[in-house]
C-alpha cells in the first residue's frame, strides 16, 4: 500500500528547504542523508520535515 504525503502538511521540497536555510539544494540533501534534518527520499526527490528545517535554520542563525 502506498502512503501519500502532502507537501503542504509539514514537508518541504529540497529547493524550498534550501531557500529557507540559505544554502544549496545539494547541501540540503547532504544534511538529510547524514540525519542532520529529517527527510524522506522519494522517487521525485527529498521531502524534508518542516519543523526539522526550522530548527536547523534557528541553529544556523545562532552559530553565525
Steps between C-alpha positions, in 0.01 A plus 500: 500500500633846409504776758425844360688790655369850437776760473282769655436289811845544649744407227724715284673416175879520496484828309252651748720393792810637324335841457392502865850407620689714250702204371515288185265210430806274489586597857138442608521148357826447691332615823215254439733212409704554817192536722555864592150578370216252484408404147357233276651412165233452234527412130451872428755627753530576869216614725624669817309535824398867538571506877842340454591762238375780727716366783803483270431858389483617862826322585661651191403851617650436845833380363542793262 
